Each structure stands twice: as C-alpha cells, then as structure tokens.
Amino acid sequence: MKKTPLYDRHVALGAKIIDFGGWDMPVQYSNVIEEHHATRTKAGLFDICHMGEIEVKGPQAFELLQWVLSRNIEGQAIGQIKLSVMTNEKGGIIDDVTVYRLGEERYLIVTNAGTKDKDLSWIETQRKARGLARVEVLDNSDRTGKIDLQGPLSEEILQKLASDDLSSLHFYHAEDTRVMKIPALVSRSGYTGENGFEIYTENRRIGEIWDKLLAIGTGLGLKPVGLGARDTLRLEAGMMLYGNDMDETITPLEVVYGWVTNLEKDFVGSTALRKLKEMGLARKLVGFEMEDRGIARHGYKVFKDATEVGVVTSGTYTPTLQKAVGMAFVPVAASRPGTDIFIQIRDHQARARIVELPFYRRQK
C-alpha cells in the first residue's frame, strides 16, 4: 500500500484508514456529516497528495496538449487553469484533468490518483506518434505534495500564512507564492463546490503547511476532512468521480463534459465524437432526488414504466440538503428534469425524480 507524506499525521489524529486505489487514505476523522458541515460553513483540510502531477514543457508543449485534450487551450493565459478530458480514439474518457499554464512553454496536468500512470503513458505515446521531439513529459507526482483548503473561511485562514494577497487570485487561476515562506503553487479551485484553494509544494515540506493550517485554523472551525465527506461534497456540487460516473466506455458528450469538448478542433477521439453527435446520443447522465425512502448506490438499476433503462453511478444522503440524491445514466428520451424514475433498492423499487445539476450552489 502506498502512503502519502501525511499518513502518520492522519493516524495521530485518529483517522479511520481505508484502501483507496492502492493508497492508505483517511476516510473520516470524526464523522462524515460533521466534516461535511465544517467544509460548507467554516473550512475543511484535505490530503490530496495521492493525485498525479505531470509536467509538459518545451516548444511543442502546446501542440502536444492541443492534440491529447478535448478542450481548446489556445489563448489560455499564464496562471489560468482549464478543466478538460483526455479521450481515446473512440471518444471514451481516459481521465478528466485540470490543466495549469505555468509559463510560455510549460504546463501542469493534474490527474486522478488511479489514472496517473495510464495518463502519463498515453501522453507519451501520443508524443512519439506525432514525432514531437521538442517537448518533455515529466512525472512530478512523487516529489509533489498537495493539500486542499476548502470552505467560506479558507481565504481568511490561508492568508495568515501566504506572502501574497489572495483576494486578487481569481477562480481557476494559480500563482507561485510562499506559504510559511515555503515556495508553493496556490490555485483558487477545488472539488467541493465551495470557495477554496489547492496548495502544491515539495513532498517533504507539505506536512509543515498542513500542521500550521490546522494550528491556526482549528479555532476558526477548520477540520481535517476524509474521503467520505469529500465524496458527499463533490456529489452535492454535481461533480463526477472517475471510475464511478465515467470511464473509457463513456464519452464526454454523454456526461456533463460536453462544454469542455471542442469539436471544432482535431484531437484524439474528435472524429468519433463528431459522429456520435451527428447520430444522436442514446443515453445521458442525469441528477435525481429520491422521493421515496432509501439511498440509491452505485450500480443500482434504474426503471421507467417497469422497464430497466439505466444504472446509478453515484448516490448518497447529502448533509447540506438533507435528502438522498444521485446520478444515473438514462435514455435521452427519459432525461428531462421532472421525469419520474424508479430505482431498485434491495427488494423494492423506490420513486425518484430527475432534477437539474448541480444539487447545491454556494452563496456568492
């Protein structure tokens, strides 16, 4: 099992540790609901050191990324972040990634933990196939530490340690700064639907920042947060989880990633996706709320008019909304908000209603 540089700190805090894709990770410290509410109302601190960081740099960095990414990154400013997907030749999602432009010829690709090696191999394969010799693809994951500070008080807490004025850092932008005088890359972004920051620094120094944030933030309501609340937070915000809501058999047009898929440019899988769009989609990922009692879980069957029509990809009870919600694939014809569906929960079918995503939006 792999361990992040913060593993011993999680154990010392009494966290429950689970296997998450080959990593020993904290699923909760106190309980999921308490950690969820802390993030929504005050602040939460997350260990994300298991995620992947791939640097792409050189004169042909843009050309390579423009080919492997669905998003058009032409015009992306230095310091700007863009969400994108990488697709295979059939248009299936290899991974959803965030793309940081760090310099004129330098980009950082942040990947999901379980897909990093696959992503790295895919980018390198495409580099070789296109004969791009003037670009380097570097795996910086093992030497990079990453923590996320999320919630309404995240800026107030981080500002006590940051050397630059964070109020000028726009959403989905990043800057090189210092946190506790430690060189760090800080972005205003996250996976919770709240205002917050992602903090990158050397693997060996991330623990110092973690400790200090907890020391100064605990009195303001900051809590360490495990994977359990991270999942309920992201689902409330309508954010997908790779391996649950999407994989290489699912295209970005069938989920909520059509907006990061630019079919006016050529990229790996663009031909297949144009054909799919022309033919019309058969299924669509939708959000739903339970109307009957019960919680729909990943893999549960979805019915419409007594006919099995789809499957639940994610589902939980949301502490903020105090209701059970989820995402599911259904036929396009049955995907309109307000449509009633039924979900097989153990030995009975429970009524649910399709709703617009996201389930939760923070107050500005």
Residue pairs with C-beta under 8 A, 6 or more apart in sequence:
1 19
1 22
1 23
1 24
2 22
2 23
2 24
2 50
3 23
3 24
4 23
4 24
4 25
4 47
4 49
4 50
4 145
5 49
5 145
5 203
5 204
5 206
5 207
6 47
6 49
6 145
6 147
6 206
6 207
6 210
7 17
7 24
9 207
9 210
9 211
10 17
10 25
10 26
10 29
10 47
10 224
11 17
13 26
13 29
13 224
14 29
15 26
15 27
15 28
15 29
15 224
15 226
16 26
16 27
16 28
16 29
16 226
17 24
17 25
17 26
17 27
18 24
18 25
18 26
18 27
18 227
19 25
20 27
20 50
20 113
20 227
21 50
21 113
21 114
22 114
23 50
23 113
25 47
25 50
25 226
25 227
26 47
26 224
26 226
26 227
27 226
27 227
27 228
28 35
28 226
28 227
28 228
28 229
29 35
29 223
29 224
29 225
29 226
30 223
32 226
32 228
32 229
32 232
32 319
33 229
33 319
34 223
35 44
35 223
35 224
35 225
35 226
35 228
35 229
36 225
36 229
36 232
36 233
36 319
36 320
37 319
37 320
38 44
38 151
38 221
38 222
38 223
38 225
39 150
39 151
39 192
39 194
39 223
39 225
39 229
39 233
40 151
40 152
40 194
40 233
40 319
40 320
41 151
41 152
41 221
42 151
42 152
42 153
42 220
42 221
42 222
42 223
43 149
43 150
43 151
43 152
43 153
43 154
43 157
43 196
43 217
43 220
43 221
43 222
43 223
44 149
44 150
44 151
44 192
44 222
44 223
44 224
44 225
44 229
44 233
45 147
45 148
45 149
45 210
45 213
45 214
45 217
45 222
45 223
45 224
45 225
46 147
46 148
46 149
46 150
46 224
46 225
46 230
47 147
47 210
47 224
48 146
48 147
48 148
48 198
49 144
49 145
49 146
49 147
49 203
49 206
50 113
51 110
51 111
51 112
51 113
51 116
51 141
51 146
52 109
52 110
52 111
52 112
52 113
52 115
52 116
52 117
52 119
52 120
52 139
52 141
53 108
53 109
53 110
53 111
53 139
53 140
53 141
53 144
53 146
53 200
54 108
54 109
54 110
54 111
54 116
54 119
54 120
54 123
54 137
54 138
54 139
54 140
54 141
55 106
55 107
55 108
55 109
55 136
55 137
55 138
55 140
56 64
56 65
56 106
56 107
56 108
56 109
56 123
56 135
56 136
56 137
56 138
57 103
57 105
57 106
57 107
57 135
57 136
57 138
58 105
58 134
58 135
58 136
59 105
59 134
59 135
60 132
60 133
60 134
60 135
61 105
61 106
61 107
61 135
62 73
62 74
62 105
62 107
63 130
63 132
63 135
64 123
64 126
64 127
64 130
64 132
64 135
64 137
65 73
65 99
65 107
65 109
66 72
66 73
66 74
66 265
66 267
67 126
67 130
67 266
67 267
67 268
68 86
68 122
68 123
68 126
68 267
68 268
69 84
69 85
69 86
69 97
69 99
69 267
70 84
70 85
70 86
70 87
70 252
70 257
70 260
70 261
70 262
70 267
70 269
70 270
70 273
71 82
71 83
71 84
71 85
71 99
71 260
71 261
71 262
72 262
72 264
72 265
73 82
73 84
73 99
73 101
76 82
76 99
76 101
77 101
78 101
78 102
78 103
78 104
79 101
79 102
79 173
79 174
79 175
80 100
80 101
80 172
80 173
80 174
81 98
81 99
81 100
81 101
81 172
81 173
81 174
81 187
81 189
82 98
82 99
82 101
82 172
82 260
83 96
83 97
83 98
83 99
83 172
83 260
84 96
84 97
84 98
84 99
84 260
85 93
85 94
85 95
85 96
85 97
85 252
85 257
85 260
85 261
86 93
86 94
86 95
86 97
86 119
86 122
86 123
86 268
87 93
87 94
87 251
87 252
87 267
87 268
87 269
87 273
88 94
88 248
88 268
88 269
89 268
89 269
89 272
90 269
90 272
91 251
91 252
91 253
91 269
91 270
91 272
91 273
91 276
92 247
92 248
92 249
92 250
92 251
92 269
93 242
93 246
93 247
93 248
93 250
93 251
93 252
93 255
93 257
94 115
94 118
94 119
94 122
94 248
95 111
95 112
95 115
95 118
95 119
95 242
96 112
96 240
96 242
96 246
96 257
97 109
97 110
97 111
97 112
97 119
98 109
98 110
98 189
99 107
99 108
99 109
99 110
100 107
100 108
100 109
100 110
100 174
100 185
100 187
101 107
102 108
102 174
102 176
102 185
108 140
108 185
109 119
109 123
111 119
112 242
112 243
114 242
114 243
115 242
116 139
116 141
120 137
120 139
123 137
124 137
126 268
127 135
127 137
142 203
143 202
143 203
144 200
144 201
144 202
144 203
145 200
145 201
145 202
145 203
145 204
145 205
145 206
145 207
146 198
146 199
146 200
146 206
147 198
147 199
147 206
147 209
147 210
147 213
148 190
148 191
148 192
148 196
148 197
148 198
148 199
149 157
149 158
149 196
149 197
149 199
149 213
150 190
150 191
150 192
150 194
150 195
150 196
150 197
150 225
150 233
151 192
151 194
151 195
151 196
151 222
152 194
152 195
153 217
153 220
153 221
153 222
154 194
154 195
154 196
154 197
155 166
155 167
155 195
155 197
156 220
157 213
157 216
157 217
157 220
157 222
158 166
158 179
158 186
158 197
158 199
158 213
159 165
159 166
160 216
161 179
161 180
161 209
161 212
161 213
161 216
162 177
162 178
162 179
162 186
163 177
163 178
163 179
163 181
164 175
164 177
164 178
166 186
166 188
166 197
169 175
169 186
169 187
169 188
170 188
171 188
171 189
172 187
172 188
172 189
173 187
173 188
174 185
174 186
174 187
174 188
174 189
174 198
175 185
175 186
175 187
176 183
176 184
176 185
177 184
177 185
177 186
178 184
179 186
179 199
179 201
179 209
180 208
180 209
180 212
182 201
182 202
182 205
182 208
182 209
183 201
183 202
184 199
184 200
184 201
184 209
185 199
185 200
185 201
186 197
186 198
186 199
186 200
187 197
187 198
187 200
188 195
188 196
188 197
189 196
189 197
189 198
190 196
190 197
190 198
191 230
191 233
191 234
191 237
191 239
192 230
192 233
192 234
192 237
193 233
193 234
193 236
193 237
193 238
193 239
193 358
193 360
193 361
193 362
194 233
194 362
195 362
199 206
199 209
201 209
213 222
214 222
214 224
231 241
231 314
231 316
232 316
232 317
232 318
232 319
234 241
235 314
235 315
235 316
235 318
235 325
235 326
235 327
235 359
236 318
236 320
236 321
236 325
236 358
236 359
236 360
237 358
237 359
237 360
237 361
238 256
238 287
238 357
238 358
238 359
238 360
239 358
240 246
240 255
240 256
240 257
240 285
240 313
240 314
240 327
241 314
244 298
244 313
244 314
245 255
245 285
245 313
245 314
245 327
246 255
246 257
246 285
246 313
251 269
251 272
251 273
251 276
252 258
252 260
252 261
252 273
253 261
253 273
253 276
253 277
253 281
254 281
254 283
254 284
254 285
254 329
255 285
256 285
256 357
261 273
263 270
263 273
263 274
263 277
280 332
281 332
282 331
282 332
283 310
283 329
283 330
283 331
283 332
284 329
284 330
284 331
284 332
284 335
285 313
285 327
285 328
285 329
286 327
286 328
286 329
286 330
286 335
286 354
286 357
287 325
287 326
287 327
287 354
287 355
287 356
287 357
287 358
287 359
288 296
288 325
288 326
288 327
288 328
288 341
288 343
288 352
288 353
288 354
288 355
289 323
289 324
289 325
289 352
289 353
289 355
289 359
290 296
290 323
290 324
290 325
290 326
290 343
290 350
290 351
290 352
291 340
291 350
291 351
291 352
291 353
292 350
292 351
292 352
293 350
294 324
294 343
294 345
294 350
295 315
295 316
295 317
295 324
295 345
296 312
296 315
296 324
296 326
296 328
296 343
296 345
296 350
296 352
297 312
297 315
297 326
298 312
298 313
298 314
298 315
299 311
299 312
300 311
300 312
300 315
300 343
300 344
300 345
301 308
301 310
301 311
301 312
301 343
301 344
302 308
302 309
302 310
302 311
302 312
302 328
302 329
302 330
302 341
302 342
302 343
302 344
303 309
303 341
303 342
303 343
303 344
303 349
304 330
304 331
304 334
304 339
304 340
304 341
304 342
309 330
309 331
309 334
309 341
310 328
310 329
310 330
310 331
310 341
311 328
311 329
312 326
312 327
312 328
312 343
313 326
313 327
313 328
313 329
314 326
314 327
315 324
315 325
315 326
315 327
315 328
316 324
316 325
316 326
317 323
317 324
318 324
318 325
318 359
318 360
320 360
321 359
321 360
325 355
325 359
326 352
327 357
328 341
328 343
330 341
330 354
334 341
334 354
335 354
336 354
337 354
337 355
337 356
338 353
338 354
338 355
339 353
339 354
340 351
340 352
340 353
340 354
341 351
341 352
341 353
341 354
342 349
342 350
342 351
342 352
343 349
343 350
343 352
